[in-house]
Amino acid sequence: MLVQYIAFTVLGLVIIGSFINFKKTVLIWLPAQMLFNAQVAVKYTSPAMSLTMAVSLYLIFFYFILWRYKKKQLNREKFFLTKPMLLILSSYILSLIFGVISTTQGINSIIKYFVTNFGIVFLAWKMMKTQTDIKLFVRSSVLICLLMTLLALSESVLKDNLWLDFVFYNSPQDETTVGRMFYDPNSIELRYGMVRARSFFGIHIAFGVACLMYLWLMQVQYVNKFSYIKTRSILALSILLGAGIFMANAKTGYFGLLIILLGLYPIRKLLNIKIIIPLIIGIIIIFGYFGPSEKFRGWGKPIQSAKYRNYTIES
């Protein structure tokens, strides 16, 4: 299984990197993990372990064994996600108490969720002590954002995801891997005539939310005039990430984009003619390319392309 070999190779590189420079390894891995969905795993049989889970567990253990006492090199401020983490933990505990889920399933879910979501973010938070650390994280994020938006762009144009095709055909596809990657090369989802791009992610909503969060990061830098990357790079990447939200074609991303824009900019600034005119031109281009056509009729019904590829159109 070629994908499993890739997973072990990446894990090996992370282990080597942690001994060379642990701080840089953590800060680079935080954005880089978005390149690997749950189907990229070091172990597929039960109990399965995805690459992101394996790396996160290793880095957490490494930190508590060798790094937690190096306080001069660590950010000593209170972890900003402590309250949300405790709130989510309490919901898991209540589910266990009232028997909503089995004890084994509940403990397994708690470990996986907190390690892959809060654990690695906690480590990165502890590592971000200097401006150099923040700059490394931001610049690593820029590279990853470029990769995932460009892959989504090719997916939207070609109506095919070359990376997910590779993962699908070079990893087990059976009852043990169901739910790891909601992708089938023989069935592509459409909405409003456009592909619901997944990029490197197992599901399009995750891609849309990732673009949304990094767009927020870019705009915070722009509004506050931080100098981690050049202003032109911020604007160019913001355009790509904004396009990524639309390529993901998920309502969650659209709603989040509205909230972020209204939170960062006053309405009168958003209604500026310099913004409205490019927006209208973009809408005209999109509708000129994708429709109106047969793709906008009969939403929810699968159609067959000339290349015998199934498309599912959703409203």
Backbone as numpy.savetxt, mean C-alpha at the origin, in Angstrom:
# Nx Ny Nz CAx CAy CAz Cx Cy Cz
9.01 -23.19 -6.40 8.17 -22.00 -6.40 9.05 -20.75 -6.40
9.12 -20.09 -7.55 10.03 -18.97 -7.74 9.74 -17.81 -6.80
8.47 -17.54 -6.55 8.09 -16.43 -5.66 8.62 -16.66 -4.25
8.59 -17.91 -3.80 9.10 -18.23 -2.47 10.61 -18.00 -2.40
11.33 -18.33 -3.46 12.76 -18.07 -3.51 13.05 -16.57 -3.44
12.24 -15.78 -4.13 12.39 -14.32 -4.07 12.15 -13.83 -2.65
11.13 -14.39 -1.99 10.83 -14.00 -0.61 12.01 -14.28 0.32
12.62 -15.46 0.18 13.77 -15.80 1.02 14.97 -14.91 0.71
15.12 -14.55 -0.56 16.23 -13.66 -0.94 16.07 -12.28 -0.30
14.84 -11.75 -0.35 14.58 -10.44 0.26 14.79 -10.51 1.77
14.29 -11.57 2.39 14.48 -11.76 3.83 15.97 -11.81 4.17
16.74 -12.52 3.36 18.18 -12.60 3.58 18.85 -11.24 3.47
18.45 -10.44 2.48 19.01 -9.10 2.32 18.69 -8.21 3.51
17.46 -8.34 4.04 17.07 -7.56 5.22 17.91 -7.96 6.43
18.13 -9.27 6.60 18.95 -9.74 7.73 20.37 -9.19 7.64
20.95 -9.26 6.43 22.31 -8.72 6.24 22.32 -7.22 6.50
21.32 -6.52 5.96 21.23 -5.07 6.15 21.07 -4.67 7.60
20.37 -5.48 8.39 20.15 -5.15 9.80 21.44 -5.17 10.59
22.39 -6.01 10.19 23.68 -6.06 10.87 24.60 -4.94 10.40
24.42 -4.52 9.16 25.26 -3.43 8.63 24.77 -2.08 9.17
23.46 -1.80 9.02 22.87 -0.55 9.52 21.39 -0.79 9.79
21.07 -1.10 11.03 19.70 -1.47 11.41 18.72 -0.33 11.16
19.11 0.87 11.52 18.21 2.02 11.38 17.82 2.24 9.92
18.79 2.24 9.02 18.48 2.43 7.60 17.62 1.29 7.06
17.89 0.08 7.51 17.12 -1.07 7.04 15.64 -0.93 7.40
15.36 -0.50 8.62 13.97 -0.32 9.06 13.29 0.79 8.26
13.97 1.92 8.10 13.38 3.08 7.42 13.14 2.81 5.94
13.97 1.99 5.32 13.77 1.63 3.91 12.69 0.57 3.79
12.64 -0.38 4.73 11.67 -1.46 4.64 10.24 -0.97 4.83
10.02 0.07 5.64 8.66 0.54 5.90 7.90 0.84 4.60
8.45 1.64 3.67 7.76 1.80 2.38 7.94 0.62 1.44
9.12 -0.03 1.49 9.43 -1.10 0.54 8.51 -2.30 0.69
7.95 -2.52 1.88 7.07 -3.67 2.08 5.82 -3.62 1.22
5.48 -2.42 0.70 4.31 -2.31 -0.16 4.49 -3.03 -1.49
5.72 -3.40 -1.82 5.97 -4.11 -3.07 5.61 -5.59 -2.99
5.28 -6.06 -1.79 5.04 -7.50 -1.60 3.71 -7.72 -0.89
2.75 -8.29 -1.62 1.47 -8.60 -0.97 1.56 -9.94 -0.24
0.47 -10.35 0.38 0.49 -11.53 1.25 0.80 -12.83 0.51
0.62 -12.83 -0.82 0.89 -14.05 -1.60 2.38 -14.30 -1.76
3.19 -13.25 -1.54 4.65 -13.42 -1.57 5.05 -13.88 -0.16
5.32 -15.16 -0.01 5.50 -15.73 1.33 6.75 -16.59 1.42
7.26 -16.73 2.63 8.38 -17.63 2.88 7.87 -19.03 3.23
6.57 -19.12 3.58 5.98 -20.42 3.92 4.49 -20.37 3.57
4.04 -21.35 2.77 2.65 -21.37 2.33 1.79 -22.37 3.10
2.40 -23.43 3.58 1.64 -24.43 4.33 1.37 -23.92 5.74
0.31 -24.42 6.35 -0.10 -23.96 7.68 0.92 -24.36 8.75
1.30 -23.43 9.64 0.93 -22.01 9.64 1.75 -21.22 8.62
1.06 -20.55 7.71 1.73 -19.81 6.64 2.36 -18.53 7.19
3.34 -18.02 6.47 3.97 -16.76 6.87 4.37 -15.97 5.63
3.77 -14.80 5.48 4.11 -13.93 4.35 5.48 -13.32 4.56
6.05 -12.79 3.49 7.35 -12.14 3.57 7.30 -10.94 4.51
6.27 -10.11 4.39 6.18 -8.92 5.24 6.07 -9.30 6.71
5.35 -10.37 7.01 5.24 -10.85 8.39 6.60 -11.33 8.90
7.31 -12.10 8.08 8.60 -12.64 8.48 9.61 -11.53 8.74
9.67 -10.55 7.84 10.62 -9.44 8.00 10.27 -8.60 9.24
8.98 -8.31 9.41 8.56 -7.49 10.55 8.88 -8.18 11.87
8.62 -9.49 11.95 8.94 -10.24 13.17 10.44 -10.21 13.45
11.23 -10.43 12.41 12.68 -10.45 12.57 13.17 -9.09 13.08
12.71 -7.99 12.46 13.18 -6.66 12.85 12.77 -6.31 14.27
11.56 -6.72 14.67 11.09 -6.46 16.04 11.96 -7.20 17.05
12.23 -8.48 16.79 13.08 -9.26 17.69 14.49 -8.65 17.75
15.02 -8.28 16.60 16.37 -7.68 16.54 16.41 -6.41 17.38
15.36 -5.61 17.28 15.30 -4.35 18.04 15.31 -4.61 19.55
14.45 -5.51 20.01 14.34 -5.74 21.44 15.57 -6.46 22.02
16.29 -7.20 21.20 17.47 -7.91 21.68 18.70 -7.01 21.68
18.89 -6.20 20.60 20.14 -5.47 20.44 20.03 -3.94 20.43
18.83 -3.40 20.19 18.75 -1.96 19.95 17.97 -1.16 20.98
17.14 -1.77 21.78 16.25 -1.00 22.65 17.02 -0.19 23.69
18.27 -0.56 23.96 19.06 0.13 24.98 19.91 1.26 24.39
19.90 1.40 23.07 20.69 2.47 22.43 19.85 3.74 22.37
19.52 4.29 23.54 18.54 5.38 23.64 19.01 6.65 22.96
20.32 6.88 22.88 20.81 8.09 22.26 20.53 8.12 20.76
20.34 6.95 20.16 20.10 6.88 18.72 18.62 6.72 18.38
17.75 6.75 19.41 16.32 6.49 19.21 15.47 7.71 19.49
14.34 7.77 18.81 13.33 8.79 19.08 12.62 8.41 20.39
12.67 9.27 21.39 12.14 8.94 22.70 10.76 9.54 22.95
10.16 10.13 21.91 8.81 10.66 22.06 7.79 9.52 22.11
6.62 9.82 22.66 5.57 8.82 22.79 5.06 8.39 21.41
4.87 7.10 21.22 4.40 6.57 19.94 3.03 7.14 19.61
2.90 7.75 18.45 1.69 8.50 18.11 0.46 7.63 17.83
0.66 6.31 17.66 -0.48 5.43 17.40 -0.85 4.56 18.61
-0.41 4.97 19.78 -0.67 4.16 20.98 -2.17 4.01 21.24
-2.91 5.11 21.21 -4.35 5.06 21.52 -5.14 4.25 20.49
-4.93 4.48 19.17 -5.63 3.62 18.20 -5.27 2.15 18.36
-4.01 1.86 18.69 -3.57 0.48 18.87 -4.31 -0.18 20.03
-4.45 0.54 21.14 -5.15 0.01 22.31 -6.64 -0.18 22.02
-7.21 0.73 21.23 -8.63 0.63 20.87 -8.90 -0.61 20.03
-8.05 -0.85 19.03 -8.21 -2.03 18.18 -7.95 -3.30 18.97
-6.96 -3.27 19.86 -6.67 -4.43 20.70 -7.87 -4.79 21.57
-8.53 -3.78 22.11 -9.71 -4.04 22.95 -10.83 -4.68 22.14
-10.97 -4.31 20.86 -12.02 -4.91 20.03 -11.72 -6.39 19.78
-10.45 -6.73 19.59 -10.06 -8.14 19.43 -10.34 -8.93 20.71
-10.01 -8.34 21.85 -10.22 -9.02 23.14 -11.71 -9.26 23.38
-12.55 -8.27 23.06 -14.00 -8.44 23.23 -14.52 -9.54 22.30
-13.97 -9.62 21.09 -14.37 -10.68 20.17 -14.04 -12.05 20.73
-12.89 -12.15 21.42 -12.50 -13.41 22.04 -13.40 -13.75 23.22
-13.71 -12.75 24.03 -14.53 -12.97 25.24 -15.92 -13.45 24.88
-16.53 -12.82 23.87 -17.91 -13.14 23.51 -18.01 -14.22 22.44
-16.88 -14.84 22.12 -16.91 -15.99 21.23 -17.23 -15.69 19.78
-16.98 -14.46 19.36 -17.22 -14.11 17.96 -16.25 -14.89 17.06
-15.03 -15.07 17.56 -14.03 -15.87 16.85 -13.41 -16.85 17.85
-12.83 -17.93 17.36 -12.20 -18.91 18.24 -10.94 -18.33 18.86
-10.51 -18.91 19.98 -9.32 -18.40 20.68 -8.08 -18.49 19.81
-7.90 -19.64 19.15 -6.72 -19.82 18.29 -6.72 -18.83 17.13
-7.87 -18.69 16.50 -7.99 -17.76 15.38 -7.77 -16.33 15.85
-8.31 -16.01 17.02 -8.19 -14.66 17.55 -6.76 -14.29 17.88
-6.04 -15.18 18.56 -4.64 -14.91 18.92 -3.78 -14.79 17.67
-4.02 -15.67 16.70 -3.28 -15.64 15.44 -3.51 -14.32 14.71
-4.78 -13.87 14.67 -5.12 -12.62 13.99 -4.50 -11.42 14.70
-4.52 -11.45 16.04 -3.94 -10.34 16.81 -2.46 -10.19 16.51
-1.73 -11.31 16.56 -0.28 -11.27 16.32 0.02 -10.76 14.91
-0.66 -11.33 13.91 -0.41 -10.92 12.53 -0.73 -9.45 12.30
-1.88 -9.02 12.80 -2.33 -7.64 12.55 -1.39 -6.63 13.20
-1.06 -6.87 14.47 -0.26 -5.88 15.19 1.20 -5.88 14.76
1.72 -7.04 14.40 3.12 -7.08 13.95 3.28 -6.38 12.61
2.41 -6.69 11.65 2.57 -6.15 10.30 2.06 -4.71 10.16
1.21 -4.27 11.06 0.69 -2.90 10.96 1.34 -1.96 11.97
1.19 -2.24 13.25 1.73 -1.34 14.26 3.20 -1.62 14.57
3.60 -2.88 14.50 4.97 -3.24 14.89 6.03 -2.53 14.08
5.94 -2.62 12.76 6.96 -2.03 11.90 6.88 -0.51 11.91
5.67 0.05 12.07 5.53 1.51 12.18 6.16 2.01 13.48
5.97 1.23 14.56 6.59 1.58 15.84 8.12 1.62 15.71
8.68 0.61 15.05 10.14 0.59 14.85 10.61 1.81 14.06
9.91 2.11 12.97 10.30 3.25 12.14 10.20 4.55 12.94
9.18 4.66 13.78 9.00 5.84 14.63 10.20 5.99 15.59
10.64 4.89 16.15 11.78 4.93 17.07 13.07 5.29 16.33
13.17 4.92 15.06 14.39 5.17 14.30 14.48 6.61 13.78
13.35 7.31 13.68 13.33 8.67 13.11 13.69 9.69 14.18
14.98 9.90 14.36 15.44 10.84 15.38 15.98 12.13 14.78
16.63 12.03 13.63 17.26 13.20 13.02 16.61 13.53 11.67
16.95 14.70 11.14 16.46 15.11 9.83 16.96 14.15 8.74
18.15 13.62 8.93 18.71 12.66 7.97 17.87 11.39 7.92
17.39 10.95 9.07 16.53 9.75 9.13 15.23 9.99 8.39
14.62 11.16 8.62 13.35 11.49 7.95 13.56 11.59 6.45
14.67 12.21 6.04 14.96 12.37 4.62 15.12 11.00 3.94
15.77 10.06 4.62 15.95 8.72 4.07 14.59 8.05 3.87
13.71 8.15 4.85 12.37 7.56 4.74 11.60 8.19 3.58
11.63 9.51 3.49 10.87 10.21 2.44 11.39 9.83 1.06
12.71 9.81 0.89 13.28 9.50 -0.43 13.06 8.04 -0.81
13.09 7.15 0.17 12.76 5.75 -0.10 11.30 5.63 -0.53
10.44 6.39 0.13 9.01 6.38 -0.19 8.76 6.89 -1.61
9.53 7.91 -2.01 9.38 8.46 -3.36 9.66 7.38 -4.41
10.73 6.62 -4.22 11.08 5.56 -5.17 9.98 4.50 -5.22
9.50 4.07 -4.07 8.45 3.05 -4.02 7.17 3.56 -4.67
6.82 4.82 -4.40 5.61 5.40 -4.99 5.71 5.46 -6.51
6.91 5.78 -7.01 7.11 5.79 -8.46 6.88 4.40 -9.05
7.43 3.39 -8.41 7.29 2.01 -8.90 5.82 1.58 -8.91
5.11 1.86 -7.81 3.73 1.34 -7.73 2.76 2.12 -8.63
3.00 3.43 -8.82 2.11 4.17 -9.70 2.39 3.86 -11.17
3.66 3.66 -11.52 3.99 3.31 -12.91 3.47 1.93 -13.27
3.54 0.98 -12.32 2.96 -0.35 -12.58 1.46 -0.25 -12.76
0.81 0.57 -11.94 -0.65 0.76 -12.06 -1.00 1.41 -13.40
-0.16 2.33 -13.84 -0.40 2.98 -15.13 -0.33 1.96 -16.26
0.68 1.11 -16.24 0.79 0.08 -17.28 -0.38 -0.90 -17.19
-0.82 -1.18 -15.96 -1.97 -2.09 -15.78 -3.24 -1.48 -16.37
-3.42 -0.17 -16.19 -4.62 0.50 -16.71 -4.62 0.54 -18.23
-3.44 0.73 -18.81 -3.34 0.82 -20.27 -3.40 -0.56 -20.92
-2.65 -1.51 -20.37 -2.57 -2.86 -20.95 -3.71 -3.77 -20.51
-4.43 -3.35 -19.45 -5.45 -4.20 -18.82 -4.85 -5.55 -18.39
-3.65 -5.44 -17.84 -2.95 -6.63 -17.37 -1.87 -6.18 -16.40
-1.70 -6.93 -15.31 -0.69 -6.60 -14.30 0.42 -7.63 -14.39
1.55 -7.24 -14.95 2.63 -8.18 -15.22 3.22 -8.76 -13.93
3.33 -7.94 -12.88 3.90 -8.44 -11.62 2.97 -9.43 -10.95
1.68 -9.09 -10.85 0.73 -10.00 -10.20 0.53 -11.27 -11.03
0.64 -11.16 -12.35 0.62 -12.37 -13.19 1.77 -13.29 -12.79
2.96 -12.70 -12.63 4.13 -13.49 -12.25 3.93 -14.15 -10.88
3.41 -13.39 -9.92 3.18 -13.93 -8.58 2.14 -15.05 -8.64
1.09 -14.84 -9.41 0.00 -15.82 -9.51 0.50 -17.15 -10.07
1.28 -17.09 -11.15 1.69 -18.32 -11.84 2.91 -18.99 -11.22
3.56 -18.30 -10.27 4.75 -18.88 -9.65 4.61 -19.06 -8.15
3.37 -19.22 -7.68 3.10 -19.50 -6.28 1.88 -20.40 -6.19
1.70 -21.11 -5.07 0.57 -22.04 -4.95 -0.77 -21.30 -5.04
-1.71 -21.91 -5.74 -3.07 -21.38 -5.84 -4.04 -22.49 -5.43
-4.30 -22.58 -4.14 -5.20 -23.62 -3.62 -5.95 -23.08 -2.41
-6.62 -23.98 -1.66 -7.45 -23.53 -0.54 -6.61 -22.87 0.57
-5.33 -23.16 0.64 -4.50 -22.57 1.70 -4.11 -21.12 1.41
-4.25 -20.70 0.16 -3.85 -19.34 -0.20 -5.04 -18.44 -0.55
-6.25 -18.94 -0.37 -7.44 -18.15 -0.68 -7.48 -16.90 0.21
-7.74 -15.75 -0.38 -7.83 -14.51 0.37 -6.51 -13.77 0.52
-5.42 -14.37 0.04 -4.13 -13.69 0.14 -3.98 -12.63 -0.95
-4.48 -12.93 -2.13 -4.36 -12.02 -3.24 -5.62 -12.15 -4.10
-6.48 -11.15 -4.05 -7.74 -11.20 -4.80 -7.48 -10.80 -6.26
-6.72 -11.64 -6.94 -6.35 -11.34 -8.32 -6.35 -12.62 -9.13
-6.93 -12.53 -10.30 -6.94 -13.65 -11.22 -6.60 -13.10 -12.60
-5.50 -13.55 -13.21 -5.11 -13.02 -14.53 -6.18 -13.19 -15.59
-7.11 -14.12 -15.37 -8.15 -14.37 -16.37 -9.41 -13.56 -16.13
-9.41 -12.72 -15.10 -10.60 -11.93 -14.80 -10.19 -10.58 -14.24
-10.44 -9.52 -15.00 -10.05 -8.17 -14.61 -11.31 -7.36 -14.31
-11.32 -6.65 -13.18 -12.47 -5.84 -12.79 -12.42 -4.46 -13.45
-13.57 -4.02 -13.94 -13.71 -2.68 -14.49 -14.76 -1.91 -13.71
-14.57 -0.61 -13.62 -15.60 0.27 -13.06 -15.56 1.57 -13.85
-16.72 2.03 -14.32 -16.82 3.22 -15.16 -15.96 3.10 -16.41
-15.78 1.87 -16.88 -15.00 1.64 -18.08 -13.51 1.56 -17.86
-13.07 1.73 -16.61 -11.63 1.73 -16.32 -11.26 0.52 -15.46
-10.04 0.04 -15.64 -9.52 -1.07 -14.83 -9.40 -0.61 -13.38
-9.72 -1.50 -12.45 -9.50 -1.22 -11.03 -8.09 -1.72 -10.69
-7.11 -0.83 -10.86 -5.71 -1.21 -10.75 -5.34 -1.64 -9.33
-4.49 -2.66 -9.24 -4.00 -3.16 -7.96 -2.53 -2.83 -7.72
-1.78 -2.58 -8.79 -0.34 -2.37 -8.69 0.29 -3.59 -8.02
1.06 -3.40 -6.95 1.71 -4.52 -6.26 0.81 -5.16 -5.21
-0.35 -4.56 -4.96 -1.21 -4.97 -3.85 -2.13 -6.12 -4.25
-2.63 -6.81 -3.25 -3.54 -7.91 -3.50 -4.96 -7.46 -3.81
-5.28 -6.21 -3.47 -6.63 -5.69 -3.69 -6.52 -4.20 -4.03
-7.39 -3.73 -4.91 -7.28 -2.36 -5.42 -7.51 -1.30 -4.35
-8.35 -1.58 -3.34 -8.61 -0.60 -2.29 -7.33 -0.28 -1.54
-6.51 -1.31 -1.26 -5.25 -1.09 -0.55 -4.32 -0.19 -1.36
-4.28 -0.38 -2.68 -3.46 0.48 -3.53 -3.96 1.92 -3.48
-5.26 2.10 -3.57 -5.84 3.45 -3.52 -5.53 4.16 -2.21
-5.66 3.45 -1.10 -5.39 4.05 0.21 -3.90 4.37 0.36
-3.01 3.50 -0.16 -1.57 3.77 -0.10 -1.24 5.06 -0.87
-1.82 5.21 -2.06 -1.61 6.44 -2.83 -2.14 7.65 -2.06
-3.28 7.46 -1.42 -3.89 8.55 -0.66 -2.99 9.00 0.49
-2.46 8.05 1.25 -1.61 8.39 2.39 -0.31 9.06 1.96
0.27 8.59 0.86 1.51 9.20 0.40 1.25 10.54 -0.28
0.08 10.71 -0.86 -0.29 12.03 -1.39 -0.39 13.03 -0.23
-0.98 12.58 0.87 -1.06 13.43 2.06 0.34 13.79 2.55
1.26 12.83 2.56 2.63 13.09 2.98 3.28 14.13 2.07
3.09 14.02 0.76 3.68 14.97 -0.18 3.09 16.37 0.01
1.78 16.44 0.24 1.14 17.73 0.39 1.50 18.40 1.71
1.69 17.62 2.75 2.15 18.17 4.03 3.53 18.79 3.85
4.40 18.12 3.10 5.73 18.69 2.81 5.62 19.98 2.01
4.69 19.99 1.03 4.53 21.17 0.18 3.98 22.36 0.97
2.93 22.11 1.76 2.29 23.18 2.52 3.24 23.77 3.56
4.03 22.90 4.21 4.93 23.35 5.28 6.33 23.68 4.78
6.52 23.55 3.45 7.80 23.91 2.80 8.99 23.15 3.39
8.78 21.86 3.66 9.90 21.02 4.09 10.81 20.77 2.88
12.09 20.56 3.16 13.06 20.46 2.06 13.65 19.06 1.91
12.86 18.02 2.21 13.38 16.66 2.09 13.56 16.26 0.64
12.67 16.74 -0.24 12.84 16.58 -1.68 12.45 17.89 -2.36
12.82 18.04 -3.62 12.55 19.29 -4.33 11.06 19.49 -4.57
10.65 20.77 -4.62 9.23 21.12 -4.81 8.69 20.54 -6.11
9.48 20.59 -7.17 9.03 20.03 -8.45 8.80 18.53 -8.35
9.64 17.86 -7.59 9.46 16.42 -7.38 8.19 16.14 -6.59
7.91 16.99 -5.59 6.68 16.84 -4.80 5.45 16.97 -5.69
5.44 17.98 -6.54 4.28 18.22 -7.41 4.12 17.09 -8.42
5.23 16.64 -9.01 5.16 15.57 -10.00 4.65 14.28 -9.36
5.18 13.96 -8.19 4.75 12.73 -7.51 3.31 12.85 -7.03
2.90 14.04 -6.63 1.51 14.25 -6.20 0.54 13.97 -7.35
0.94 14.38 -8.56 0.10 14.11 -9.74 0.00 12.62 -9.98
1.13 11.92 -9.88 1.12 10.47 -10.08 0.28 9.76 -9.02
0.42 10.19 -7.76 -0.34 9.57 -6.68 -1.84 9.88 -6.81
-2.15 11.11 -7.22 -3.55 11.44 -7.47 -4.13 10.58 -8.57
-3.32 10.37 -9.64 -3.75 9.47 -10.71 -3.91 8.05 -10.20
-3.02 7.65 -9.27 -3.10 6.31 -8.68 -4.41 6.08 -7.94
-4.89 7.11 -7.26 -6.17 7.00 -6.55 -7.30 6.72 -7.54
-7.26 7.40 -8.69 -8.30 7.18 -9.70 -8.09 5.85 -10.42
-6.84 5.44 -10.61 -6.59 4.15 -11.24 -7.04 2.99 -10.36
-6.92 3.16 -9.03 -7.43 2.14 -8.11 -8.94 2.03 -8.20
-9.58 3.17 -8.55 -11.02 3.18 -8.84 -11.84 2.67 -7.66
-11.46 3.10 -6.44 -12.17 2.70 -5.23 -12.81 3.94 -4.59
-14.06 3.82 -4.18 -14.77 4.96 -3.60 -14.12 5.44 -2.31
-13.47 4.52 -1.58 -12.76 4.89 -0.35 -11.69 5.93 -0.65
-10.94 5.70 -1.73 -9.89 6.64 -2.12 -10.44 8.00 -2.51
-11.56 8.01 -3.25 -12.17 9.27 -3.67 -12.60 10.09 -2.45
-13.26 9.42 -1.51 -13.75 10.09 -0.31 -12.58 10.63 0.52
-11.54 9.82 0.66 -10.36 10.25 1.41 -9.66 11.42 0.76
-9.60 11.42 -0.57 -8.97 12.53 -1.29 -9.70 13.83 -1.01
-11.02 13.79 -1.00 -11.82 14.99 -0.70 -11.51 15.51 0.70
-11.43 14.60 1.67 -11.15 15.00 3.06 -9.77 15.63 3.18
-8.77 15.03 2.54 -7.39 15.54 2.62 -7.29 16.93 1.99
-7.90 17.11 0.83 -7.83 18.41 0.15 -8.52 19.50 0.96
-9.69 19.18 1.53 -10.41 20.16 2.33 -9.69 20.44 3.64
-8.94 19.45 4.13 -8.21 19.64 5.38 -6.95 20.46 5.22
-6.32 20.40 4.03 -5.05 21.09 3.81 -5.21 22.46 3.15
-6.28 22.62 2.36 -6.43 23.85 1.60 -7.81 24.46 1.82
-7.91 25.81 1.86 -9.23 26.46 1.93 -9.99 26.26 0.61
-11.32 26.26 0.68 -12.15 26.00 -0.50 -11.87 26.99 -1.62
-11.68 28.27 -1.26 -11.44 29.28 -2.30 -10.16 29.00 -3.10
-9.18 28.35 -2.44 -7.95 28.01 -3.14 -8.16 26.83 -4.07
-9.02 25.87 -3.65 -9.31 24.72 -4.49 -10.11 25.10 -5.73
-10.90 26.19 -5.62 -11.74 26.64 -6.74 -11.00 27.61 -7.65
-9.71 27.74 -7.47 -8.89 28.60 -8.32 -8.93 28.10 -9.76
-8.97 29.03 -10.70 -9.08 28.67 -12.12 -7.88 27.84 -12.58
-6.71 28.02 -11.95 -5.52 27.24 -12.31 -5.67 25.77 -11.94
-6.59 25.49 -11.03 -6.87 24.11 -10.64 -8.05 23.56 -11.41
-9.08 24.39 -11.58 -10.32 23.94 -12.23 -10.09 23.56 -13.68
-9.36 24.41 -14.44 -9.16 24.15 -15.87 -8.40 22.84 -16.13
-7.25 22.58 -15.46 -6.60 21.28 -15.65 -7.48 20.10 -15.23
-8.31 20.30 -14.20 -9.20 19.24 -13.76 -10.23 18.91 -14.83
-10.81 19.95 -15.45 -11.79 19.75 -16.52 -11.14 19.06 -17.72
-9.93 19.49 -18.06 -9.20 18.87 -19.18 -8.94 17.40 -18.89
-8.53 17.09 -17.63 -8.30 15.70 -17.24 -9.54 14.85 -17.35
-10.69 15.39 -16.92 -11.96 14.65 -17.01 -12.33 14.39 -18.46
-12.13 15.40 -19.32 -12.45 15.24 -20.74 -11.58 14.15 -21.37
-10.28 14.13 -21.01 -9.36 13.12 -21.55 -9.77 11.73 -21.10
-10.10 11.61 -19.80 -10.48 10.30 -19.25 -11.74 9.77 -19.93
-12.77 10.63 -20.02 -14.02 10.17 -20.63 -13.88 9.99 -22.13
-12.97 10.76 -22.74 -12.73 10.58 -24.16 -12.05 9.25 -24.46
-11.21 8.80 -23.52 -10.48 7.54 -23.72 -11.32 6.33 -23.35
-12.06 6.42 -22.23 -12.76 5.24 -21.71 -14.22 5.15 -22.12
-14.83 6.22 -22.55 -16.25 6.13 -22.84 -16.72 7.40 -23.54
-18.05 7.48 -23.83 -19.06 6.44 -23.57 -18.91 5.25 -24.52
-19.14 4.08 -24.00 -19.04 2.88 -24.81 -19.87 1.79 -24.19
-19.77 0.61 -24.76 -20.50 -0.53 -24.20 -20.06 -0.84 -22.78
-18.85 -0.38 -22.42 -18.34 -0.67 -21.09 -19.17 0.00 -20.00
-19.91 1.08 -20.39 -20.70 1.80 -19.40 -22.12 1.26 -19.29
-22.43 0.21 -20.02 -23.77 -0.37 -19.96 -23.69 -1.79 -19.43
-24.69 -2.17 -18.68 -24.74 -3.51 -18.13 -23.74 -3.74 -17.03
-23.56 -2.73 -16.14 -22.60 -2.86 -15.04 -22.94 -4.06 -14.17
-21.92 -4.76 -13.76 -22.11 -5.92 -12.90 -22.14 -7.22 -13.67
-22.12 -7.14 -15.01 -22.15 -8.35 -15.83 -20.77 -8.60 -16.42
-20.31 -9.84 -16.41 -19.00 -10.13 -17.01 -19.09 -10.07 -18.53
-18.07 -9.55 -19.17 -18.03 -9.55 -20.63 -16.75 -10.21 -21.08
-16.70 -10.63 -22.31 -15.54 -11.36 -22.84 -14.84 -10.48 -23.86
-13.53 -10.34 -23.74 -12.78 -9.54 -24.69 -12.37 -10.38 -25.89
-11.79 -9.69 -26.87 -11.34 -10.40 -28.07 -10.20 -11.36 -27.75
-9.51 -11.12 -26.62 -8.40 -11.99 -26.23 -8.83 -13.05 -25.22
-10.14 -13.26 -25.12 -10.69 -14.29 -24.23 -10.36 -14.02 -22.75
-10.28 -12.75 -22.40 -10.05 -12.37 -21.02 -11.37 -11.90 -20.43
-11.75 -12.41 -19.28 -13.00 -12.02 -18.64 -12.87 -10.67 -17.95
-13.86 -9.82 -18.16 -13.89 -8.53 -17.48 -15.18 -8.47 -16.66
-15.06 -8.03 -15.41 -16.24 -7.84 -14.59 -16.42 -6.35 -14.37
-17.56 -5.82 -14.81 -17.79 -4.39 -14.72 -18.64 -4.11 -13.48
-18.18 -3.18 -12.65 -18.88 -2.86 -11.41 -19.30 -1.41 -11.42
-20.41 -1.14 -10.75 -20.87 0.24 -10.61 -20.33 0.82 -9.33
